[in-house]
Structures are given as C-alpha cells and as structure tokens.
Amino acid sequence: MAANPAEWIHNTRQYVGEVRNEYRKVTWPNQKEYVGGTIGVIVVVGVLTLVLGVVDFALNQVLRLVVP
C-alpha cells in the first residue's frame, strides 16, 4: 500500500472511476425477468423442501424400527 497520501488519494480516485465505469456496463433485468427468476427459485425451494421432508420422514421411520 502506498505510504504517500497523495498517491493513496490518486489510487482511490482511479479505483472509484473504474468501479463507476463497470457499473455503467451492468444490464439490469426487467420486471418480467426477475419475476420469472423469483418464481423459479420458489419452485426449486419448494421441491427440495418436499424431497428432504420425505427423506427425513423415511429415515425417521427406519430409525424407529431399528431403535426400540
């Protein structure tokens, strides 16, 4: 890291300018895209929850048979 405060300020300004330029290149999704993505995530989470719930129930029943 630079010990000279003037160099530190110059590097900071350069970094912030580069971040600003990259931020301008970002393409944001429109409402239809992010609603579709949100619904997809909710569906995947629901399916995984159901599968893990069934596996948990089955393992619980097996353990009840094994451990009296």
C-alpha positions in Angstrom: 0.0 0.0 0.0 1.2 3.5 -0.8 2.6 5.5 2.1 2.3 8.8 0.3 -1.2 10.3 1.0 -1.3 12.0 -2.5 -0.6 8.6 -4.2 -3.3 7.0 -2.0 -5.8 9.6 -3.0 -4.9 9.2 -6.7 -5.3 5.5 -6.5 -8.6 5.8 -4.7 -10.0 8.1 -7.3 -8.8 5.8 -10.1 -10.4 2.8 -8.4 -13.7 4.7 -7.9 -13.7 5.8 -11.5 -13.1 2.2 -12.7 -15.9 1.0 -10.5 -18.3 3.6 -11.9 -17.4 2.6 -15.5 -18.0 -1.1 -14.7 -21.3 -0.2 -13.0 -22.5 1.5 -16.2 -21.9 -1.7 -18.1 -24.3 -3.7 -15.9 -27.6 -4.7 -17.6 -30.4 -4.9 -15.1 -33.3 -7.4 -15.7 -36.7 -6.1 -16.5 -39.7 -6.9 -14.3 -40.7 -10.0 -16.4 -37.2 -11.5 -16.0 -36.9 -11.0 -12.3 -40.5 -12.2 -11.5 -39.8 -15.3 -13.6 -36.5 -15.9 -11.7 -38.2 -15.4 -8.4 -40.9 -17.9 -9.2 -38.3 -20.4 -10.4 -36.4 -20.1 -7.1 -39.6 -20.5 -5.1 -40.5 -23.7 -7.1 -37.0 -25.2 -6.7 -37.0 -24.4 -3.0 -40.5 -26.0 -2.7 -39.4 -29.2 -4.5 -36.3 -29.5 -2.4 -38.2 -29.0 0.8 -40.7 -31.7 -0.2 -37.9 -34.1 -1.1 -36.0 -33.5 2.0 -39.1 -33.8 4.1 -39.9 -37.2 2.6 -36.4 -38.4 3.1 -36.4 -37.2 6.7 -39.7 -38.9 7.4 -38.5 -42.2 5.8 -35.3 -42.1 7.8 -37.2 -41.4 11.0 -39.4 -44.4 10.4 -36.4 -46.7 9.7 -34.8 -45.5 13.0 -38.0 -46.2 14.9 -37.9 -49.8 13.7 -34.1 -50.2 14.4 -34.0 -48.4 17.8 -36.8 -49.7 20.1 
